[in-house]
Amino acid sequence: MKKLSFKSIAIVAIATTSLMACNPLKKMSKYAENIKYNVTPDPLEVHADSVDVSITAKFPPNFFHKLATMTAKPVLKNAEGEIVKEFKEIKMIGIEADGDGQKVDFEKGGTVSYSDKIAYDPSMENVTMHISAVAGYKTKTTDFETVKIADGTITTSTMAQTDARPILGKDNFKKVIPRSVKADINYMIQQSNVRSSELKEEDIKALEAFVKNAVENEFVFKGLTVEAYASPDGELTINDNLANNRAKSASSAVNRILKKNKVEAAKAEGFATETGKGEDWEGFQKAMKESSVEDKELILRILNMYKDNEKRETEIKNLAATYVEVAEKILPQLRRSNITINADEMARTDEEITQLTKSDSAVLSIEEILYAATLTNDLDEKLRIYRLAKAQHASDWRGANNAGYILVLKNDIDGAKAEFEAAASIKENGTVHNNLAVVSIFNDDMSSAKESLVKASGAGAEVNYNNGIVALNEAQYGDAVSKFGSENTFNAALSKMLNGDNDGALKAIDASDAKETAEGYYLKAIIGARSGNKELMGNNLKSAIAKDAAMKTKAANDAEFISFRDDAAFTDAVK
């Protein structure tokens, strides 16, 4: 073999250097491994159904040629190395290159910042993030070797449960309905006997009709009260006795009506309460204020000026002409007994109401029908009864609203939406708007849900809870924690953990109905991983997998456990 001279070697070296100077991409490709990447977050995370990433790339000195360009794109690859998602491109250019892009100095190097957000889909769960880059110089291009820069993707926020809470339109059914009737008996001056003409007055006739109806409908009579008065004229002692006698006479008259209608309760001791109230100065003052008596202002001043009733009476009688008018127009109406009969109307029994919803529902009130639905736990039967209420009482929004409530429980969201919209067309109120928000939450339309929940403000604790679900889904974790308040549910626990409160999350899930579900155990395993508690992580992973075998595959692919994939606490749980 012919040996090269020193001169020949020098010529080759110069030629090689010239060639590299003419094509700097080879050097950039060779030293691309010196580019330092920092990814936040790492692993990637899903929040509000999106993956948001920030990347800084630090280029070393003497790397980026002054006239070179580089286009880079973060991509996600699955376990088979296939690209499943691409982020937007970023362009960088040398310090003397023309065109758009972030400038990178050749001598000093430089740092480039990048951020992007893309919608999440399940293909992004068990992936790694890589940088795919192409450098250019004049007409030449070079593909850099793809570099892994981060893991992905933590999907814990997608575990949020759709447990939005609708609100029933409450019934106003009462098993006992207080009923009463009132009447007055008036008397002649200085008399206490009940005149036959008084017993023919309309209010006494109404009292008799009440008693008859109460007996026919088996009301429970509670008592009779009579309060009797004398007009403030005459001697005080006489008037006190007169009021007492009037109370007795009125009570006797009413008791004859009760006896006639065979009201057995009226025979009991203490059924009737008779009270003589003496002179009715309070009634006198009220009647004067409402009267057109010429000197009524003067009389009212006398009432205020003197507290002694005899002095009052003397001063008023001194107004001779006026007193005649007062005696004719005011005093007669004060000589009276006020009568009240109290009774309780007893509602139909639960058994009667239930049977009538099937045999003769037309006789039932809307309150009875709505109440009937509370007497069964069968959702189909509840739905039948609420639809009955809707059909027979079309002007009442509660029938449609409550039918929608049951359809939510049956997971018929489209059917529920139609019922809630029907209820809203009858009457818009906070309850209906909350329920429309529930439909929007189930349909993953958080924007519409928020609008409806604003209108639902004050309708109940359910509104706050549903606002918490919206906040959780929009990655407003602090707000979600606040809205859930003292609730102990899976979502409340998830919100606390995502807000950085692992201890609070653990307490919430342990106090929830989800504590012994596969999802509950799995969430506790994540809490264990996040807090570095291997025992908590491992034990709860085992419990989750025991409840649901699918949790084994989920855990194996879950970026929450990346740091533990080679740890015995993890491998023992998922083996």
C-alpha positions in Angstrom: 0.0 0.0 0.0 1.3 3.4 -0.9 2.0 5.6 2.0 0.6 9.2 2.0 3.0 12.0 2.5 2.6 14.6 5.2 1.6 17.1 2.5 -1.1 14.7 1.2 -2.5 14.3 4.7 -2.7 18.0 5.1 -4.5 18.4 1.8 -7.1 15.8 2.8 -7.6 17.4 6.2 -8.2 20.8 4.6 -10.6 19.3 2.1 -12.6 17.6 4.9 -12.8 20.8 6.9 -14.0 22.7 3.9 -16.6 20.1 3.2 -17.9 20.3 6.8 -17.9 24.1 6.6 -20.0 23.9 3.5 -22.5 21.5 5.2 -22.7 22.4 9.0 -25.8 20.1 9.4 -23.6 17.1 10.0 -21.9 18.7 13.0 -25.3 19.8 14.4 -26.7 16.3 13.9 -23.6 14.8 15.6 -23.9 17.0 18.7 -27.7 17.2 18.9 -27.5 15.0 22.0 -26.0 18.0 23.8 -29.3 19.9 23.6 -30.8 19.9 27.1 -34.6 19.7 27.3 -36.8 20.5 30.3 -40.4 19.5 30.2 -43.2 20.7 32.5 -45.0 18.7 33.7 -43.2 15.4 33.4 -45.0 13.1 33.2 -47.5 14.9 31.1 -51.0 15.4 32.8 -54.5 15.7 31.6 -56.5 18.6 33.0 -59.9 19.8 31.7 -59.7 17.2 28.9 -56.5 18.7 27.6 -52.7 18.1 27.9 -50.8 21.3 28.4 -47.0 21.2 28.0 -44.1 23.7 28.4 -40.7 22.9 27.0 -37.4 24.8 27.2 -34.5 23.7 25.0 -31.0 24.9 25.9 -28.6 24.9 22.9 -24.8 24.6 23.7 -22.3 27.2 22.4 -20.9 26.7 18.9 -23.8 24.4 17.9 -26.4 26.4 16.0 -24.8 27.6 12.7 -25.4 31.2 11.9 -27.3 30.5 8.7 -29.0 27.2 9.7 -32.7 26.6 10.5 -34.4 24.0 12.6 -38.0 22.8 12.8 -38.9 20.7 15.8 -42.1 19.0 16.8 -43.0 17.2 20.0 -44.7 13.9 19.3 -46.2 11.2 21.5 -45.3 7.5 20.8 -47.0 4.4 22.2 -45.3 1.3 23.5 -44.8 0.0 19.9 -43.0 3.2 18.9 -45.9 4.5 16.8 -46.7 8.2 16.8 -50.2 8.6 18.2 -50.3 12.4 18.6 -48.4 15.4 17.4 -48.0 18.9 18.9 -47.5 22.0 16.9 -44.1 22.8 15.3 -41.6 25.4 16.4 -39.0 27.0 14.2 -35.5 28.2 15.2 -33.0 30.0 13.1 -29.3 31.0 13.3 -28.4 34.5 14.3 -27.7 35.6 10.7 -30.5 33.5 9.0 -33.5 35.2 7.3 -37.1 34.3 8.1 -39.3 33.8 11.1 -38.3 31.8 14.1 -36.7 32.0 17.5 -33.0 33.1 17.1 -30.2 31.0 18.6 -26.7 32.5 18.9 -23.8 30.4 17.5 -21.1 31.4 19.9 -23.2 31.7 23.1 -25.9 29.2 22.4 -29.3 30.0 23.7 -32.6 28.8 25.3 -35.8 28.4 23.3 -39.2 28.3 25.0 -42.2 26.4 23.7 -45.8 25.6 24.9 -48.8 23.9 23.5 -52.1 22.4 24.5 -53.9 19.6 22.7 -57.1 17.7 23.4 -56.7 14.4 25.3 -57.8 11.1 23.9 -57.2 7.6 25.4 -54.4 6.8 22.9 -52.2 9.3 24.9 -52.3 7.4 28.2 -49.2 5.1 28.0 -46.9 7.1 25.9 -43.5 8.9 25.8 -42.8 12.3 24.4 -40.1 12.7 21.8 -38.7 15.6 19.9 -38.6 15.1 16.1 -36.4 17.7 14.5 -35.2 18.6 11.0 -32.3 21.1 10.4 -31.7 23.0 7.2 -28.8 24.8 5.6 -29.3 26.4 2.2 -30.8 23.6 0.1 -29.8 20.8 2.4 -31.8 19.2 5.2 -30.9 16.6 7.9 -33.3 14.7 10.1 -32.0 14.5 13.7 -32.4 11.4 15.7 -35.7 11.4 17.7 -35.0 12.1 21.4 -37.2 11.1 24.3 -37.8 14.0 26.6 -40.7 13.1 28.9 -43.2 10.4 29.9 -46.9 10.5 29.7 -49.7 10.7 30.5 -51.2 11.1 34.0 -54.9 10.7 33.4 -56.1 10.9 37.0 -58.3 13.9 36.5 -60.4 11.9 34.0 -61.5 9.7 36.9 -64.0 12.4 37.9 -67.4 10.7 38.2 -70.6 12.1 36.7 -72.7 12.1 39.9 -74.5 15.4 39.2 -77.5 15.8 41.5 -81.0 16.6 40.3 -83.6 18.1 42.6 -87.2 16.8 43.1 -90.1 19.2 43.2 -91.3 18.6 46.7 -94.9 17.7 47.5 -96.9 19.8 50.1 -98.9 16.8 51.3 -99.9 16.9 55.0 -101.3 14.0 56.9 -103.0 16.4 59.2 -104.5 19.6 57.9 -105.6 22.1 60.6 -109.1 23.5 59.8 -111.0 26.2 61.6 -114.1 28.4 61.4 -114.9 31.7 63.0 -118.1 33.5 63.7 -119.4 36.4 65.9 -122.4 36.8 68.0 -123.5 40.4 68.8 -125.5 41.6 71.8 -127.9 44.4 72.8 -126.6 46.9 75.3 -126.3 45.5 78.8 -127.6 42.1 77.5 -125.9 38.7 77.4 -128.7 36.5 75.9 -128.2 35.2 72.4 -130.9 36.5 70.1 -132.5 34.1 67.6 -131.8 36.6 64.8 -128.0 36.3 65.5 -128.2 32.5 64.9 -129.5 33.2 61.4 -126.5 35.4 60.4 -124.3 34.2 57.5 -121.3 33.5 59.6 -123.3 31.3 62.0 -124.7 29.4 59.0 -121.1 28.9 57.7 -120.1 27.6 61.1 -123.0 25.0 61.0 -121.9 24.0 57.5 -118.3 23.6 58.6 -119.4 21.3 61.5 -121.6 19.2 59.3 -118.9 18.8 56.7 -116.3 18.0 59.4 -118.5 15.2 60.8 -119.1 13.7 57.4 -115.4 13.7 56.5 -114.3 12.5 60.0 -112.4 15.6 61.1 -111.0 15.4 64.5 -112.5 18.2 66.6 -109.9 19.9 68.7 -111.8 22.6 70.7 -114.1 25.6 70.9 -112.8 29.0 72.0 -115.1 31.9 72.9 -113.8 35.4 73.7 -116.4 37.9 74.7 -116.4 41.6 75.2 -118.4 44.5 76.5 -118.4 48.0 75.0 -116.6 50.6 77.1 -119.7 52.3 78.4 -121.2 51.7 81.8 -119.7 50.5 85.1 -116.5 48.5 84.8 -117.6 45.8 87.2 -120.9 45.3 85.4 -119.1 45.1 82.1 -116.6 42.5 83.3 -119.5 40.2 84.4 -121.4 41.0 81.2 -118.4 39.8 79.1 -118.2 36.6 81.2 -121.9 35.9 80.7 -121.7 36.6 77.0 -118.9 34.0 76.7 -121.0 31.4 78.4 -124.1 32.2 76.3 -122.2 32.0 73.0 -120.6 28.8 74.1 -123.9 27.3 74.9 -125.4 28.3 71.6 -122.5 26.7 69.6 -122.6 23.6 71.8 -126.2 23.1 70.8 -125.0 23.1 67.1 -122.3 20.6 67.9 -124.7 18.3 69.8 -127.2 18.5 67.0 -124.5 17.2 64.6 -123.4 14.5 67.1 -119.9 15.8 67.7 -118.8 13.5 70.5 -115.6 15.4 71.2 -117.6 18.4 72.4 -118.7 16.4 75.4 -115.2 16.1 76.8 -114.2 18.3 79.7 -112.1 21.2 78.6 -113.3 21.1 75.0 -114.7 24.6 75.3 -112.7 27.6 76.5 -114.8 30.6 77.6 -113.1 33.9 78.3 -114.7 37.2 79.2 -112.3 40.0 78.1 -114.1 42.9 79.8 -114.4 46.3 78.1 -112.9 46.3 74.6 -110.9 49.6 74.6 -108.5 48.2 72.0 -111.3 47.3 69.6 -112.8 50.8 70.3 -109.6 52.5 69.3 -109.3 50.5 66.1 -112.9 51.1 65.2 -112.5 54.8 65.8 -109.4 55.0 63.5 -111.4 53.3 60.7 -114.6 55.4 61.3 -115.8 58.7 59.8 -116.9 60.1 63.2 -116.4 63.9 63.0 -114.4 64.3 66.2 -112.5 61.0 66.0 -109.1 62.7 66.2 -110.1 64.3 69.5 -111.4 61.0 70.8 -108.1 59.3 69.8 -106.2 62.0 71.7 -108.3 61.3 74.8 -107.5 57.6 74.5 -103.8 58.4 74.4 -103.9 61.1 77.1 -105.7 59.0 79.7 -104.9 55.5 80.8 -107.7 55.2 83.3 -110.7 53.7 81.5 -113.3 55.5 83.6 -111.6 58.8 83.0 -111.6 58.0 79.2 -115.3 57.2 79.3 -116.2 60.4 81.2 -114.2 62.6 78.8 -115.8 61.0 75.7 -119.3 61.4 77.1 -118.6 65.0 77.7 -118.5 65.4 73.9 -122.3 65.1 73.9 -123.2 65.3 70.2 -120.2 63.2 69.2 -120.9 60.6 71.9 -124.4 60.0 70.4 -122.7 59.2 67.1 -120.2 56.9 68.8 -123.0 55.1 70.7 -124.8 54.5 67.4 -121.9 53.6 65.1 -119.1 52.3 67.2 -120.2 50.7 70.5 -122.7 48.2 69.2 -120.1 46.2 67.2 -118.0 45.9 70.4 -120.7 44.0 72.3 -119.8 40.5 71.0 -118.5 37.1 71.4 -115.8 35.9 69.0 -116.2 32.1 68.3 -113.6 29.7 66.9 -113.9 26.0 66.3 -110.7 24.1 65.5 -110.5 20.7 63.9 -108.0 18.5 62.1 -108.7 17.1 58.7 -107.1 13.7 58.4 -105.6 12.8 55.0 -106.2 9.6 53.2 -104.0 6.7 54.5 -100.9 5.8 52.5 -102.6 2.6 51.5 -105.6 4.4 50.2 -103.5 6.9 48.2 -101.4 4.1 46.7 -104.5 2.2 45.6 -106.2 5.2 44.2 -103.2 6.0 41.9 -104.1 2.7 40.2 -107.9 2.7 40.4 -109.3 6.2 40.6 -106.5 8.7 40.4 -108.8 11.5 39.3 -110.0 12.0 42.9 -106.4 12.7 44.1 -105.0 16.1 44.4 -101.6 16.9 42.9 -100.1 16.9 46.4 -101.5 13.4 47.0 -100.1 12.1 43.7 -96.7 13.5 44.3 -96.7 12.1 47.8 -97.7 8.7 46.4 -94.4 8.5 44.5 -92.5 8.7 47.8 -94.3 5.6 49.1 -92.4 3.2 46.8 -88.7 2.6 46.0 -89.4 1.1 42.6 -88.1 3.6 40.0 -90.5 2.4 37.3 -93.5 2.9 39.7 -92.3 6.3 40.7 -92.0 7.2 37.0 -95.5 6.0 36.4 -96.9 8.1 39.2 -95.0 11.3 38.2 -96.3 10.9 34.7 -99.8 10.5 36.1 -99.3 13.8 37.9 -98.1 15.4 34.7 -101.1 14.1 32.8 -103.8 15.0 35.3 -102.3 18.3 36.5 -100.6 19.7 33.4 -100.3 23.2 34.8 -98.0 22.0 37.6 -94.3 21.8 36.7 -93.5 19.2 39.3 -94.9 16.3 37.4 -92.6 16.7 34.4 -89.7 17.8 36.6 -89.9 14.7 38.8 -90.3 12.4 35.9 -87.1 13.8 34.6 -85.5 13.3 38.0 -86.3 9.6 37.8 -85.0 9.3 34.2 -81.7 10.7 35.4 -81.5 7.9 38.0 -82.3 5.5 35.2 -79.5 7.0 33.1 -82.0 8.1 30.3 -80.5 11.6 29.9 -82.2 12.4 26.7 -85.6 11.5 28.2 -84.8 13.5 31.3 -83.8 16.6 29.2 -87.2 16.5 27.5 -89.0 16.4 30.8 -87.0 19.2 32.4 -87.6 21.4 29.3 -91.3 20.7 29.6 -91.2 21.7 33.3 -89.3 24.9 32.4 -92.0 25.8 29.8 -94.6 25.7 32.6 -92.5 27.5 35.2 -88.9 28.5 35.3 -87.3 28.2 38.7 -84.1 27.3 40.4 -84.9 23.6 40.7 -85.6 23.2 37.0 -82.5 25.1 36.0 -80.4 22.9 38.3 -81.8 19.9 36.6 -81.1 21.3 33.2 -77.5 21.8 34.4 -77.4 18.1 35.4 -78.3 17.1 31.8 -75.5 19.4 30.5 -73.0 17.8 32.9 -73.9 14.4 31.7 -73.5 15.6 28.2 -70.1 17.0 29.1 -71.3 20.6 28.2 -69.8 22.4 31.2 -70.4 25.9 29.6 -74.2 25.3 29.5 -74.1 23.7 32.9 -72.5 26.9 34.4 -75.1 29.1 32.8 -78.0 27.0 34.2 -76.4 26.8 37.6 -76.2 30.6 37.9 -80.0 30.6 37.4 -80.4 27.8 39.9 -78.7 29.7 42.7 -80.4 29.1 46.1 -82.4 26.1 44.9 -80.5 23.8 47.3 -77.2 22.1 48.3 -77.3 20.2 45.1 -76.5 23.4 43.2 -73.2 23.8 45.1 -72.3 20.2 44.5 -73.0 20.4 40.8 -70.9 23.6 40.6 -68.1 21.5 42.2 -68.4 18.9 39.4 -68.1 21.7 36.8 -65.1 23.2 38.5 -63.4 19.8 38.8 -63.9 19.1 35.1 -62.5 22.5 34.3 -59.4 21.9 36.4 -60.4 24.6 38.9 -59.5 22.3 41.7 -59.4 24.8 44.6 -62.8 26.1 43.6 -64.1 22.5 43.4 -62.9 21.8 46.9 -64.7 24.9 48.1 -67.9 24.0 46.3 -67.9 20.4 47.6 -67.5 21.8 51.1 -67.9 19.0 53.7 -69.1 16.5 51.2 -67.3 13.1 51.3 -67.6 11.7 47.9 -65.2 10.3 45.3 -65.2 13.6 43.4 -64.6 15.6 46.6 -61.7 13.3 47.4 -60.3 13.6 43.9 -60.5 17.4 44.0 -58.6 17.5 47.2 -55.8 15.3 45.9 -55.5 17.2 42.6 -55.4 20.4 44.7 -52.4 19.0 46.6 -54.1 17.8 49.8 -53.3 14.1 49.9 -54.3 13.8 53.6 -57.6 15.5 53.1 -58.3 13.3 50.0 -57.6 10.1 52.0 -60.0 11.2 54.8 -62.7 12.1 52.3 -62.5 8.8 50.3 -62.4 6.8 53.5 -65.6 8.6 54.7 -67.4 8.1 51.3 -69.7 5.5 49.9 -66.9 4.8 47.4 -64.3 3.7 49.9 -64.7 -0.1 49.1 -65.2 0.2 45.4 -62.5 -0.5 42.8 -62.3 3.2 42.0 -62.0 4.1 45.7 -59.2 1.7 46.3 -57.4 2.8 43.2 -57.6 6.5 44.2 -56.1 5.6 47.5 -53.3 3.8 45.7 -52.6 7.0 43.7 -52.6 9.0 47.0 -50.1 6.5 48.3 -47.8 6.9 45.2 -48.1 10.7 45.4 -47.2 10.8 49.1 -44.4 8.2 48.8 -46.3 5.7 50.9 -45.5 2.3 49.3 -47.6 0.3 51.7 -50.7 2.5 51.1 -50.1 2.3 47.3 -49.5 -1.5 47.2 -52.3 -2.6 49.5 -54.9 -0.5 47.8 -53.8 -1.5 44.3 -54.3 -5.2 45.4 -57.8 -4.3 46.7 -58.7 -2.4 43.5 -57.6 -5.3 41.3 -59.5 -7.8 43.5 -62.6 -5.8 42.9 -62.0 -5.2 39.2 -59.4 -7.2 37.3 -59.2 -4.4 34.6 -57.4 -2.3 37.2 -54.3 -4.4 36.7 -53.9 -3.2 33.1 -54.8 0.3 34.1 -52.2 0.4 36.8 -49.5 -1.1 34.5 -50.0 1.8 32.1 -50.7 4.5 34.6 -48.0 7.3 34.7 -48.9 7.9 38.3 -46.8 4.8 39.1 -43.8 5.4 36.8 -41.4 5.9 39.7 -42.5 2.5 41.2 -42.7 0.3 38.2 -39.6 -1.6 39.3 -40.5 -1.5 43.0 -41.6 -4.7 44.7 -44.6 -2.9 46.3 -45.9 -2.2 42.8 -44.9 -5.3 41.0 -46.3 -7.6 43.7 -49.7 -5.8 43.4 -50.0 -6.0 39.6 -48.3 -9.4 38.9 
